[in-house]
Amino acid sequence: NGTTFESAMLLDTNISITTYGEDEAGELYVADFIAGDVYRISAQ
């Protein structure tokens, strides 16, 4: 179908981000596969 994907590092972290999600309020979350933790992403 001609679809291509490209990956790029957006943030260098010490966690193993394996998935992400967004809640009803538009907050972004990522999950750490190794530790089993979920983190909310926020602007600094």
PDB file of N, H, CA, C and O in Angstrom:
ATOM      1  N   ASN A   1       0.801  -1.188   0.000  1.00  0.00           N
ATOM      2  CA  ASN A   1       0.000   0.000   0.000  1.00  0.00           C
ATOM      3  C   ASN A   1       0.853   1.266   0.000  1.00  0.00           C
ATOM      4  O   ASN A   1       0.304   2.368   0.001  1.00  0.00           O
ATOM      5  N   GLY A   2       2.173   1.139  -0.001  1.00  0.00           N
ATOM      6  H   GLY A   2       2.619   0.244  -0.002  1.00  0.00           H
ATOM      7  CA  GLY A   2       3.054   2.289  -0.063  1.00  0.00           C
ATOM      8  C   GLY A   2       3.266   2.998   1.257  1.00  0.00           C
ATOM      9  O   GLY A   2       3.909   4.048   1.288  1.00  0.00           O
ATOM     10  N   THR A   3       2.746   2.458   2.349  1.00  0.00           N
ATOM     11  H   THR A   3       2.223   1.606   2.323  1.00  0.00           H
ATOM     12  CA  THR A   3       2.911   3.089   3.653  1.00  0.00           C
ATOM     13  C   THR A   3       4.304   2.811   4.189  1.00  0.00           C
ATOM     14  O   THR A   3       4.767   1.670   4.167  1.00  0.00           O
ATOM     15  N   THR A   4       4.968   3.846   4.669  1.00  0.00           N
ATOM     16  H   THR A   4       4.592   4.772   4.687  1.00  0.00           H
ATOM     17  CA  THR A   4       6.278   3.686   5.289  1.00  0.00           C
ATOM     18  C   THR A   4       6.248   4.267   6.694  1.00  0.00           C
ATOM     19  O   THR A   4       5.434   5.138   7.002  1.00  0.00           O
ATOM     20  N   PHE A   5       7.130   3.783   7.530  1.00  0.00           N
ATOM     21  H   PHE A   5       7.792   3.076   7.280  1.00  0.00           H
ATOM     22  CA  PHE A   5       7.239   4.255   8.902  1.00  0.00           C
ATOM     23  C   PHE A   5       8.663   4.692   9.156  1.00  0.00           C
ATOM     24  O   PHE A   5       9.604   4.130   8.595  1.00  0.00           O
ATOM     25  N   GLU A   6       8.819   5.687   9.997  1.00  0.00           N
ATOM     26  H   GLU A   6       8.055   6.143  10.452  1.00  0.00           H
ATOM     27  CA  GLU A   6      10.135   6.183  10.370  1.00  0.00           C
ATOM     28  C   GLU A   6      10.171   6.341  11.883  1.00  0.00           C
ATOM     29  O   GLU A   6       9.210   6.828  12.478  1.00  0.00           O
ATOM     30  N   SER A   7      11.259   5.938  12.503  1.00  0.00           N
ATOM     31  H   SER A   7      12.039   5.543  12.020  1.00  0.00           H
ATOM     32  CA  SER A   7      11.391   6.118  13.950  1.00  0.00           C
ATOM     33  C   SER A   7      12.492   7.128  14.234  1.00  0.00           C
ATOM     34  O   SER A   7      13.461   7.248  13.484  1.00  0.00           O
ATOM     35  N   ALA A   8      12.320   7.846  15.326  1.00  0.00           N
ATOM     36  H   ALA A   8      11.533   7.749  15.935  1.00  0.00           H
ATOM     37  CA  ALA A   8      13.307   8.837  15.744  1.00  0.00           C
ATOM     38  C   ALA A   8      13.290   8.932  17.260  1.00  0.00           C
ATOM     39  O   ALA A   8      12.229   8.840  17.879  1.00  0.00           O
ATOM     40  N   MET A   9      14.467   9.117  17.866  1.00  0.00           N
ATOM     41  H   MET A   9      15.328   9.192  17.363  1.00  0.00           H
ATOM     42  CA  MET A   9      14.534   9.286  19.310  1.00  0.00           C
ATOM     43  C   MET A   9      14.069  10.691  19.660  1.00  0.00           C
ATOM     44  O   MET A   9      14.622  11.678  19.174  1.00  0.00           O
ATOM     45  N   LEU A  10      13.057  10.772  20.498  1.00  0.00           N
ATOM     46  H   LEU A  10      12.608   9.971  20.893  1.00  0.00           H
ATOM     47  CA  LEU A  10      12.528  12.060  20.933  1.00  0.00           C
ATOM     48  C   LEU A  10      13.071  12.459  22.288  1.00  0.00           C
ATOM     49  O   LEU A  10      13.180  13.645  22.599  1.00  0.00           O
ATOM     50  N   LEU A  11      13.415  11.456  23.102  1.00  0.00           N
ATOM     51  H   LEU A  11      13.327  10.492  22.850  1.00  0.00           H
ATOM     52  CA  LEU A  11      13.879  11.714  24.460  1.00  0.00           C
ATOM     53  C   LEU A  11      14.766  10.562  24.896  1.00  0.00           C
ATOM     54  O   LEU A  11      14.389   9.400  24.754  1.00  0.00           O
ATOM     55  N   ASP A  12      15.933  10.871  25.422  1.00  0.00           N
ATOM     56  H   ASP A  12      16.240  11.816  25.537  1.00  0.00           H
ATOM     57  CA  ASP A  12      16.850   9.856  25.936  1.00  0.00           C
ATOM     58  C   ASP A  12      16.531   9.630  27.412  1.00  0.00           C
ATOM     59  O   ASP A  12      16.679  10.544  28.224  1.00  0.00           O
ATOM     60  N   THR A  13      16.093   8.419  27.766  1.00  0.00           N
ATOM     61  H   THR A  13      15.973   7.677  27.107  1.00  0.00           H
ATOM     62  CA  THR A  13      15.705   8.118  29.147  1.00  0.00           C
ATOM     63  C   THR A  13      16.416   6.865  29.638  1.00  0.00           C
ATOM     64  O   THR A  13      17.045   6.149  28.858  1.00  0.00           O
ATOM     65  N   ASN A  14      16.312   6.612  30.924  1.00  0.00           N
ATOM     66  H   ASN A  14      15.801   7.194  31.557  1.00  0.00           H
ATOM     67  CA  ASN A  14      16.852   5.392  31.526  1.00  0.00           C
ATOM     68  C   ASN A  14      15.772   4.336  31.711  1.00  0.00           C
ATOM     69  O   ASN A  14      16.010   3.327  32.375  1.00  0.00           O
ATOM     70  N   ILE A  15      14.597   4.547  31.142  1.00  0.00           N
ATOM     71  H   ILE A  15      14.404   5.367  30.602  1.00  0.00           H
ATOM     72  CA  ILE A  15      13.513   3.574  31.254  1.00  0.00           C
ATOM     73  C   ILE A  15      13.252   2.944  29.895  1.00  0.00           C
ATOM     74  O   ILE A  15      13.614   3.503  28.859  1.00  0.00           O
ATOM     75  N   SER A  16      12.626   1.788  29.909  1.00  0.00           N
ATOM     76  H   SER A  16      12.332   1.334  30.751  1.00  0.00           H
ATOM     77  CA  SER A  16      12.318   1.050  28.678  1.00  0.00           C
ATOM     78  C   SER A  16      10.871   1.309  28.288  1.00  0.00           C
ATOM     79  O   SER A  16       9.981   0.534  28.637  1.00  0.00           O
ATOM     80  N   ILE A  17      10.637   2.396  27.566  1.00  0.00           N
ATOM     81  H   ILE A  17      11.361   3.025  27.282  1.00  0.00           H
ATOM     82  CA  ILE A  17       9.280   2.751  27.148  1.00  0.00           C
ATOM     83  C   ILE A  17       8.836   1.782  26.063  1.00  0.00           C
ATOM     84  O   ILE A  17       9.463   1.677  25.008  1.00  0.00           O
ATOM     85  N   THR A  18       7.747   1.080  26.338  1.00  0.00           N
ATOM     86  H   THR A  18       7.237   1.165  27.194  1.00  0.00           H
ATOM     87  CA  THR A  18       7.254   0.096  25.371  1.00  0.00           C
ATOM     88  C   THR A  18       5.875   0.431  24.829  1.00  0.00           C
ATOM     89  O   THR A  18       5.455  -0.120  23.812  1.00  0.00           O
ATOM     90  N   THR A  19       5.172   1.330  25.501  1.00  0.00           N
ATOM     91  H   THR A  19       5.513   1.777  26.328  1.00  0.00           H
ATOM     92  CA  THR A  19       3.847   1.715  25.030  1.00  0.00           C
ATOM     93  C   THR A  19       3.504   3.089  25.570  1.00  0.00           C
ATOM     94  O   THR A  19       4.152   3.595  26.486  1.00  0.00           O
ATOM     95  N   TYR A  20       2.491   3.674  24.998  1.00  0.00           N
ATOM     96  H   TYR A  20       1.964   3.264  24.254  1.00  0.00           H
ATOM     97  CA  TYR A  20       2.037   4.985  25.459  1.00  0.00           C
ATOM     98  C   TYR A  20       0.530   5.054  25.307  1.00  0.00           C
ATOM     99  O   TYR A  20      -0.075   4.244  24.605  1.00  0.00           O
ATOM    100  N   GLY A  21      -0.070   6.032  25.976  1.00  0.00           N
ATOM    101  H   GLY A  21       0.422   6.690  26.547  1.00  0.00           H
ATOM    102  CA  GLY A  21      -1.511   6.201  25.886  1.00  0.00           C
ATOM    103  C   GLY A  21      -1.913   7.604  26.271  1.00  0.00           C
ATOM    104  O   GLY A  21      -1.121   8.364  26.829  1.00  0.00           O
ATOM    105  N   GLU A  22      -3.146   7.938  25.968  1.00  0.00           N
ATOM    106  H   GLU A  22      -3.789   7.321  25.515  1.00  0.00           H
ATOM    107  CA  GLU A  22      -3.696   9.255  26.263  1.00  0.00           C
ATOM    108  C   GLU A  22      -5.033   9.073  26.970  1.00  0.00           C
ATOM    109  O   GLU A  22      -5.852   8.253  26.555  1.00  0.00           O
ATOM    110  N   ASP A  23      -5.258   9.844  28.046  1.00  0.00           N
ATOM    111  H   ASP A  23      -4.592  10.510  28.383  1.00  0.00           H
ATOM    112  CA  ASP A  23      -6.527   9.745  28.757  1.00  0.00           C
ATOM    113  C   ASP A  23      -7.545  10.738  28.198  1.00  0.00           C
ATOM    114  O   ASP A  23      -7.260  11.463  27.245  1.00  0.00           O
ATOM    115  N   GLU A  24      -8.731  10.761  28.800  1.00  0.00           N
ATOM    116  H   GLU A  24      -8.963  10.172  29.574  1.00  0.00           H
ATOM    117  CA  GLU A  24      -9.820  11.618  28.316  1.00  0.00           C
ATOM    118  C   GLU A  24      -9.475  13.099  28.384  1.00  0.00           C
ATOM    119  O   GLU A  24     -10.011  13.897  27.615  1.00  0.00           O
ATOM    120  N   ALA A  25      -8.578  13.473  29.303  1.00  0.00           N
ATOM    121  H   ALA A  25      -8.142  12.825  29.928  1.00  0.00           H
ATOM    122  CA  ALA A  25      -8.176  14.879  29.464  1.00  0.00           C
ATOM    123  C   ALA A  25      -7.034  15.265  28.533  1.00  0.00           C
ATOM    124  O   ALA A  25      -6.599  16.416  28.534  1.00  0.00           O
ATOM    125  N   GLY A  26      -6.541  14.312  27.737  1.00  0.00           N
ATOM    126  H   GLY A  26      -6.894  13.376  27.737  1.00  0.00           H
ATOM    127  CA  GLY A  26      -5.461  14.600  26.809  1.00  0.00           C
ATOM    128  C   GLY A  26      -4.075  14.436  27.412  1.00  0.00           C
ATOM    129  O   GLY A  26      -3.076  14.776  26.778  1.00  0.00           O
ATOM    130  N   GLU A  27      -4.006  13.908  28.653  1.00  0.00           N
ATOM    131  H   GLU A  27      -4.817  13.631  29.168  1.00  0.00           H
ATOM    132  CA  GLU A  27      -2.708  13.670  29.292  1.00  0.00           C
ATOM    133  C   GLU A  27      -2.039  12.461  28.638  1.00  0.00           C
ATOM    134  O   GLU A  27      -2.704  11.475  28.323  1.00  0.00           O
ATOM    135  N   LEU A  28      -0.729  12.540  28.437  1.00  0.00           N
ATOM    136  H   LEU A  28      -0.188  13.341  28.693  1.00  0.00           H
ATOM    137  CA  LEU A  28       0.032  11.471  27.798  1.00  0.00           C
ATOM    138  C   LEU A  28       0.755  10.653  28.860  1.00  0.00           C
ATOM    139  O   LEU A  28       1.338  11.206  29.793  1.00  0.00           O
ATOM    140  N   TYR A  29       0.712   9.320  28.709  1.00  0.00           N
ATOM    141  H   TYR A  29       0.238   8.871  27.951  1.00  0.00           H
ATOM    142  CA  TYR A  29       1.355   8.396  29.642  1.00  0.00           C
ATOM    143  C   TYR A  29       2.243   7.436  28.867  1.00  0.00           C
ATOM    144  O   TYR A  29       1.957   7.100  27.718  1.00  0.00           O
ATOM    145  N   VAL A  30       3.334   6.994  29.511  1.00  0.00           N
ATOM    146  H   VAL A  30       3.566   7.268  30.444  1.00  0.00           H
ATOM    147  CA  VAL A  30       4.192   5.959  28.942  1.00  0.00           C
ATOM    148  C   VAL A  30       4.372   4.867  29.984  1.00  0.00           C
ATOM    149  O   VAL A  30       4.262   5.125  31.183  1.00  0.00           O
ATOM    150  N   ALA A  31       4.648   3.650  29.537  1.00  0.00           N
ATOM    151  H   ALA A  31       4.738   3.440  28.563  1.00  0.00           H
ATOM    152  CA  ALA A  31       4.859   2.523  30.436  1.00  0.00           C
ATOM    153  C   ALA A  31       6.280   2.005  30.289  1.00  0.00           C
ATOM    154  O   ALA A  31       6.812   1.903  29.184  1.00  0.00           O
ATOM    155  N   ASP A  32       6.889   1.679  31.435  1.00  0.00           N
ATOM    156  H   ASP A  32       6.457   1.762  32.333  1.00  0.00           H
ATOM    157  CA  ASP A  32       8.231   1.108  31.493  1.00  0.00           C
ATOM    158  C   ASP A  32       8.095  -0.408  31.596  1.00  0.00           C
ATOM    159  O   ASP A  32       7.582  -0.922  32.591  1.00  0.00           O
ATOM    160  N   PHE A  33       8.547  -1.113  30.587  1.00  0.00           N
ATOM    161  H   PHE A  33       8.964  -0.696  29.779  1.00  0.00           H
ATOM    162  CA  PHE A  33       8.429  -2.572  30.524  1.00  0.00           C
ATOM    163  C   PHE A  33       9.190  -3.255  31.655  1.00  0.00           C
ATOM    164  O   PHE A  33       8.671  -4.191  32.265  1.00  0.00           O
ATOM    165  N   ILE A  34      10.401  -2.809  31.944  1.00  0.00           N
ATOM    166  H   ILE A  34      10.822  -2.049  31.448  1.00  0.00           H
ATOM    167  CA  ILE A  34      11.261  -3.472  32.930  1.00  0.00           C
ATOM    168  C   ILE A  34      10.705  -3.315  34.351  1.00  0.00           C
ATOM    169  O   ILE A  34      10.546  -4.304  35.065  1.00  0.00           O
ATOM    170  N   ALA A  35      10.411  -2.075  34.761  1.00  0.00           N
ATOM    171  H   ALA A  35      10.540  -1.272  34.181  1.00  0.00           H
ATOM    172  CA  ALA A  35       9.965  -1.813  36.135  1.00  0.00           C
ATOM    173  C   ALA A  35       8.468  -2.022  36.322  1.00  0.00           C
ATOM    174  O   ALA A  35       8.005  -2.205  37.448  1.00  0.00           O
ATOM    175  N   GLY A  36       7.705  -1.996  35.232  1.00  0.00           N
ATOM    176  H   GLY A  36       8.081  -1.847  34.317  1.00  0.00           H
ATOM    177  CA  GLY A  36       6.260  -2.124  35.339  1.00  0.00           C
ATOM    178  C   GLY A  36       5.580  -0.852  35.806  1.00  0.00           C
ATOM    179  O   GLY A  36       4.458  -0.895  36.312  1.00  0.00           O
ATOM    180  N   ASP A  37       6.253   0.285  35.641  1.00  0.00           N
ATOM    181  H   ASP A  37       7.164   0.320  35.230  1.00  0.00           H
ATOM    182  CA  ASP A  37       5.705   1.569  36.073  1.00  0.00           C
ATOM    183  C   ASP A  37       5.046   2.313  34.922  1.00  0.00           C
ATOM    184  O   ASP A  37       5.370   2.095  33.755  1.00  0.00           O
ATOM    185  N   VAL A  38       4.110   3.203  35.273  1.00  0.00           N
ATOM    186  H   VAL A  38       3.847   3.380  36.221  1.00  0.00           H
ATOM    187  CA  VAL A  38       3.458   4.082  34.302  1.00  0.00           C
ATOM    188  C   VAL A  38       3.785   5.512  34.699  1.00  0.00           C
ATOM    189  O   VAL A  38       3.680   5.878  35.870  1.00  0.00           O
ATOM    190  N   TYR A  39       4.182   6.324  33.718  1.00  0.00           N
ATOM    191  H   TYR A  39       4.267   6.027  32.767  1.00  0.00           H
ATOM    192  CA  TYR A  39       4.576   7.710  33.959  1.00  0.00           C
ATOM    193  C   TYR A  39       3.693   8.653  33.161  1.00  0.00           C
ATOM    194  O   TYR A  39       3.365   8.383  32.006  1.00  0.00           O
ATOM    195  N   ARG A  40       3.309   9.767  33.787  1.00  0.00           N
ATOM    196  H   ARG A  40       3.576   9.985  34.726  1.00  0.00           H
ATOM    197  CA  ARG A  40       2.581  10.821  33.077  1.00  0.00           C
ATOM    198  C   ARG A  40       3.608  11.797  32.534  1.00  0.00           C
ATOM    199  O   ARG A  40       4.502  12.234  33.260  1.00  0.00           O
ATOM    200  N   ILE A  41       3.484  12.137  31.264  1.00  0.00           N
ATOM    201  H   ILE A  41       2.758  11.782  30.675  1.00  0.00           H
ATOM    202  CA  ILE A  41       4.394  13.076  30.614  1.00  0.00           C
ATOM    203  C   ILE A  41       3.846  14.483  30.813  1.00  0.00           C
ATOM    204  O   ILE A  41       2.668  14.745  30.569  1.00  0.00           O
ATOM    205  N   SER A  42       4.718  15.384  31.259  1.00  0.00           N
ATOM    206  H   SER A  42       5.675  15.171  31.456  1.00  0.00           H
ATOM    207  CA  SER A  42       4.298  16.774  31.454  1.00  0.00           C
ATOM    208  C   SER A  42       5.373  17.713  30.929  1.00  0.00           C
ATOM    209  O   SER A  42       6.547  17.352  30.853  1.00  0.00           O
ATOM    210  N   ALA A  43       4.958  18.916  30.570  1.00  0.00           N
ATOM    211  H   ALA A  43       4.004  19.209  30.631  1.00  0.00           H
ATOM    212  CA  ALA A  43       5.903  19.937  30.109  1.00  0.00           C
ATOM    213  C   ALA A  43       6.691  20.454  31.305  1.00  0.00           C
ATOM    214  O   ALA A  43       6.180  20.502  32.424  1.00  0.00           O
ATOM    215  N   GLN A  44       7.918  20.832  31.062  1.00  0.00           N
ATOM    216  H   GLN A  44       8.333  20.793  30.153  1.00  0.00           H
ATOM    217  CA  GLN A  44       8.737  21.385  32.152  1.00  0.00           C
ATOM    218  C   GLN A  44       8.787  22.879  32.079  1.00  0.00           C
ATOM    219  O   GLN A  44       9.429  23.517  32.913  1.00  0.00           O
TER     220      GLN A  44
END
